[in-house]
Amino acid sequence: MHEVDYRHRPVLDPDTLNALFAAAWGAPKPDYERVFDHSFTWIGAFDGEALVGFANVAWDGDVHFFLLDTTVHPDHQRRGIGRRLVEEAIQACRGHGEWLHVDGDQDVMDGLYFQAGFESTPAGIIDVS
């Protein structure tokens, strides 16, 4: 494994992104390109040129960001890649809005998002102002 490189707004072809989603979640997300139209940013984690992680940040155009689809390839999990993707997303939002929202299963919230600074609220938000 090479040192993982984190790239903001990388050009991602649908097949590459869907291969990551299929490996991690068991199913691709067809037509993800239209999601990018509503994204503030997205981050790709690359081992060499291989996409091994991804996170998307959607934006309402005002003060709310939404961290979505944080994904790490199963062969690369438990190496801090997910945590770094979340940290990169938080840093990208700072100074551009007020809140970064996330939701997920309780084990993911406990094992990833709360450790990155998210607080338990009815909305699952973190202040990024």
C-alpha positions as a LaTeX table, in Angstrom:
\begin{tabular}{lrrr}
\hline
Residue & $x$ (\AA) & $y$ (\AA) & $z$ (\AA) \\
\hline
Met1 & 0.00 & 0.00 & 0.00 \\
His2 & 1.24 & 3.47 & $-0.91$ \\
Glu3 & 0.70 & 6.52 & 1.22 \\
Val4 & $-2.93$ & 7.50 & 0.76 \\
Asp5 & $-3.46$ & 10.77 & $-1.10$ \\
Tyr6 & $-6.60$ & 12.82 & $-0.35$ \\
Arg7 & $-7.90$ & 14.87 & $-3.27$ \\
His8 & $-10.70$ & 17.41 & $-3.20$ \\
Arg9 & $-13.11$ & 17.39 & $-6.13$ \\
Pro10 & $-11.19$ & 14.78 & $-8.14$ \\
Val11 & $-12.54$ & 13.76 & $-11.51$ \\
Leu12 & $-14.19$ & 10.39 & $-10.90$ \\
Asp13 & $-15.67$ & 8.26 & $-13.63$ \\
Pro14 & $-18.93$ & 6.50 & $-12.71$ \\
Asp15 & $-17.46$ & 3.01 & $-13.09$ \\
Thr16 & $-14.65$ & 3.70 & $-10.61$ \\
Leu17 & $-16.97$ & 5.24 & $-8.03$ \\
Asn18 & $-19.55$ & 2.48 & $-8.46$ \\
Ala19 & $-16.87$ & $-0.19$ & $-8.05$ \\
Leu20 & $-15.98$ & 1.34 & $-4.67$ \\
Phe21 & $-19.64$ & 1.52 & $-3.59$ \\
Ala22 & $-20.27$ & $-2.05$ & $-4.75$ \\
Ala23 & $-17.24$ & $-3.35$ & $-2.82$ \\
Ala24 & $-18.13$ & $-1.46$ & 0.35 \\
Trp25 & $-21.93$ & $-1.56$ & 0.35 \\
Gly26 & $-22.77$ & $-4.42$ & $-2.00$ \\
Ala27 & $-24.46$ & $-2.17$ & $-4.55$ \\
Pro28 & $-23.46$ & 0.68 & $-6.85$ \\
Lys29 & $-25.18$ & 4.07 & $-6.85$ \\
Pro30 & $-26.25$ & 4.66 & $-10.44$ \\
Asp31 & $-26.08$ & 8.17 & $-11.89$ \\
Tyr32 & $-23.94$ & 9.59 & $-9.09$ \\
Glu33 & $-22.73$ & 12.34 & $-11.42$ \\
Arg34 & $-25.96$ & 14.28 & $-10.89$ \\
Val35 & $-25.26$ & 14.24 & $-7.14$ \\
Phe36 & $-22.09$ & 16.24 & $-7.77$ \\
Asp37 & $-24.29$ & 19.09 & $-9.07$ \\
His38 & $-25.49$ & 19.58 & $-5.47$ \\
Ser39 & $-22.13$ & 19.06 & $-3.82$ \\
Phe40 & $-20.00$ & 21.65 & $-2.11$ \\
Thr41 & $-17.07$ & 19.28 & $-2.42$ \\
Trp42 & $-16.17$ & 15.63 & $-2.44$ \\
Ile43 & $-12.99$ & 13.94 & $-1.34$ \\
Gly44 & $-11.35$ & 10.91 & $-2.87$ \\
Ala45 & $-8.77$ & 8.81 & $-1.04$ \\
Phe46 & $-6.30$ & 7.27 & $-3.46$ \\
Asp47 & $-3.74$ & 4.51 & $-3.00$ \\
Gly48 & $-1.62$ & 5.29 & $-6.02$ \\
Glu49 & $-4.30$ & 5.87 & $-8.64$ \\
Ala50 & $-6.78$ & 3.42 & $-7.08$ \\
Leu51 & $-9.83$ & 5.00 & $-5.42$ \\
Val52 & $-10.01$ & 3.46 & $-1.94$ \\
Gly53 & $-12.22$ & 5.99 & $-0.14$ \\
Phe54 & $-14.78$ & 8.69 & $-0.80$ \\
Ala55 & $-16.88$ & 11.27 & 1.03 \\
Asn56 & $-19.37$ & 13.77 & $-0.37$ \\
Val57 & $-20.42$ & 17.10 & 1.13 \\
Ala58 & $-23.74$ & 18.45 & $-0.12$ \\
Trp59 & $-24.71$ & 22.06 & 0.59 \\
Asp60 & $-27.96$ & 23.97 & 0.79 \\
Gly61 & $-26.31$ & 27.11 & $-0.61$ \\
Asp62 & $-26.56$ & 28.87 & 2.74 \\
Val63 & $-25.44$ & 27.59 & 6.17 \\
His64 & $-26.02$ & 23.82 & 6.13 \\
Phe65 & $-23.65$ & 21.14 & 4.84 \\
Phe66 & $-24.41$ & 17.42 & 4.77 \\
Leu67 & $-21.71$ & 14.74 & 4.94 \\
Leu68 & $-22.85$ & 11.82 & 2.81 \\
Asp69 & $-21.66$ & 8.48 & 1.49 \\
Thr70 & $-18.44$ & 8.22 & 3.50 \\
Thr71 & $-17.03$ & 4.99 & 2.08 \\
Val72 & $-13.78$ & 3.04 & 2.43 \\
His73 & $-12.98$ & $-0.06$ & 0.41 \\
Pro74 & $-13.09$ & $-3.14$ & 2.69 \\
Asp75 & $-9.45$ & $-3.98$ & 1.88 \\
His76 & $-8.39$ & $-0.57$ & 3.23 \\
Gln77 & $-10.57$ & $-0.24$ & 6.33 \\
Arg78 & $-9.19$ & 0.19 & 9.84 \\
Arg79 & $-6.30$ & 2.32 & 8.59 \\
Gly80 & $-7.67$ & 5.77 & 9.46 \\
Ile81 & $-8.89$ & 6.53 & 5.94 \\
Gly82 & $-12.51$ & 7.09 & 6.97 \\
Arg83 & $-11.45$ & 9.34 & 9.82 \\
Arg84 & $-9.23$ & 11.37 & 7.51 \\
Leu85 & $-12.03$ & 11.71 & 4.93 \\
Val86 & $-14.28$ & 13.10 & 7.67 \\
Glu87 & $-11.55$ & 15.48 & 8.86 \\
Glu88 & $-10.96$ & 16.69 & 5.29 \\
Ala89 & $-14.71$ & 17.30 & 4.89 \\
Ile90 & $-14.87$ & 19.27 & 8.14 \\
Gln91 & $-11.91$ & 21.43 & 7.14 \\
Ala92 & $-13.38$ & 22.09 & 3.69 \\
Cys93 & $-16.58$ & 23.43 & 5.30 \\
Arg94 & $-14.98$ & 25.66 & 7.92 \\
Gly95 & $-15.65$ & 29.32 & 7.25 \\
His96 & $-18.27$ & 28.64 & 4.57 \\
Gly97 & $-21.34$ & 27.85 & 6.65 \\
Glu98 & $-22.48$ & 27.16 & 10.17 \\
Trp99 & $-23.36$ & 23.47 & 10.43 \\
Leu100 & $-22.16$ & 20.16 & 9.07 \\
His101 & $-24.83$ & 17.48 & 9.47 \\
Val102 & $-24.34$ & 13.73 & 9.43 \\
Asp103 & $-26.41$ & 10.73 & 10.29 \\
Gly104 & $-25.73$ & 7.03 & 10.31 \\
Asp105 & $-26.12$ & 3.79 & 12.16 \\
Gln106 & $-25.23$ & 4.05 & 15.84 \\
Asp107 & $-22.06$ & 1.96 & 15.51 \\
Val108 & $-20.81$ & 4.21 & 12.69 \\
Met109 & $-21.73$ & 7.33 & 14.66 \\
Asp110 & $-19.88$ & 5.99 & 17.73 \\
Gly111 & $-16.88$ & 4.60 & 15.86 \\
Leu112 & $-16.30$ & 7.41 & 13.38 \\
Tyr113 & $-18.32$ & 10.59 & 13.55 \\
Phe114 & $-18.49$ & 11.21 & 17.31 \\
Gln115 & $-14.74$ & 10.56 & 17.53 \\
Ala116 & $-14.23$ & 13.24 & 14.88 \\
Gly117 & $-16.08$ & 15.83 & 16.96 \\
Phe118 & $-19.71$ & 15.47 & 15.94 \\
Glu119 & $-22.16$ & 15.79 & 18.80 \\
Ser120 & $-25.27$ & 13.75 & 19.46 \\
Thr121 & $-28.26$ & 15.94 & 18.67 \\
Pro122 & $-31.64$ & 15.28 & 17.09 \\
Ala123 & $-30.12$ & 16.55 & 13.84 \\
Gly124 & $-26.59$ & 15.12 & 14.20 \\
Ile125 & $-24.78$ & 18.41 & 13.59 \\
Ile126 & $-21.38$ & 20.00 & 14.20 \\
Asp127 & $-20.62$ & 23.72 & 14.26 \\
Val128 & $-18.19$ & 24.55 & 11.42 \\
Ser129 & $-18.48$ & 28.35 & 11.55 \\
\hline
\end{tabular}
